[in-house]
Amino acid sequence: LQSPCNLVCRLLLEKKKMDAANLVANEQVHIWNINNGERFTTYAIKGERGSGMISVNGSAARRAAKGDLVIIAAFVQLEASEIAAHKPRLVFVDENNRQIELRSHIPTQEMEAA
């Protein structure tokens, strides 16, 4: 993760990851920073395919630092008839921002035994 402050507020995301997550340029995204608890909303722009680049720019860069672990989320509005067929796109990356997994389901959280 990079975070230059002198650019327009946005999230630059490598095109390959945008495609895997089914995101389009200028789509609103939510960013949840696991390192510091910050949560903010911005929009995604395409970065160079194959670069591995994930960069929070502009004023949003004050909410993330290079190397932070973040969750990038986007949402969809569906008709009731579309809900059962909808499959989310969860893209997981390693410490070098290389895609390591793609899921189309969210696991059910189990209760811990007391």
N, C-alpha and C positions, 0 to 999 in steps of 0.2 A: 504494500500500500504506500503510495506517495501522497503528499498533501501540500502542493504549492498554493500560497495565499493570494498571489497577485493575478489570478485568472478568474474568469466569470464562474460563479457558483454552479457546480455541476459534478457529475460522476463520470469520469472517463473509464470505460470498460472495454477491454479487448473484444473485438467483433466476434471471435469464436465463442466466447463465454456468453455474449448477448444472444447469439443464435441458439446455443445449448439451453439457455433459460427462456427462450422465446420472447426476448425483450426487443423493442424497436427503439430507434433513435428518438430522443425527446420524450420518452415515456417517463412518467413520474415513478420514482423509486424511494423507498424508505431505507435508511441505513441505521443499523443498530450496532454500536461499537461495544464489543465484548470487553475490551480492556478498560474503558473508562465509564461505561454506562450511558454515554450520549446517544440520543435518538434524534434523527433529523430527516427531512424530506428534501429531495432535489430532483434532477432529471438526468437521464443517462445519455451519453453521447458515445459514438463508436471510436474505439482506439484501433491501432494497427493490428490486424490479424496475426496471431502467432507471437505477439510481443509479451504476453502475460500481464500487460499493464492493467492495474486497477488504481485510479488516482482520484482522490477527493480534492476538488479545486475551489478556489474563491473563499468566501466567508465560511463555508462548510469545513474547510481545511483546518480551521481552529478547533474542530471537534474530533479530529483524528490525526494521528501521527504515523509516520512511516513505520511499518511493521505491525501496526494494530491489526487485530483479528476483527473483521466486521461481517455482519449478515446483511445482505442486500435483498430487499423484498419488494415485490410488485403484486398488485391485486387485480382481480377480474370481477366484473359484475355479470352475473348469469341470470337467465330466466330460470324459473323453478324446474322446467322440463330439461334443462341442460346440466343441472347439478350432479346427478348420478354419473354421467359420462365424463365429467371434467377430471383431468389428470394434472396435478401441479407439476412444475419442473424444478427440481432441487439440484443445483450444481455445486459439487464440493471440489475444493482445490487444495493443493498441498502448500507448504511454506514458500514455494516459488511461484505460486498462482497457476500451477499446471492442473488442469482438470483431472481428478482421480476417480470421480464417481458422478453418475447422473441417476437420480431417482424420480419416480413418478407417483410416489405415495409418501404420506407423513405417518411415521409409526405412532402407534398408540402408547401414551406414557403409562407405565405400570406404577401402581402404588407400592411404596416401600413397606416391608414388613416392620411392625413396631418392635 
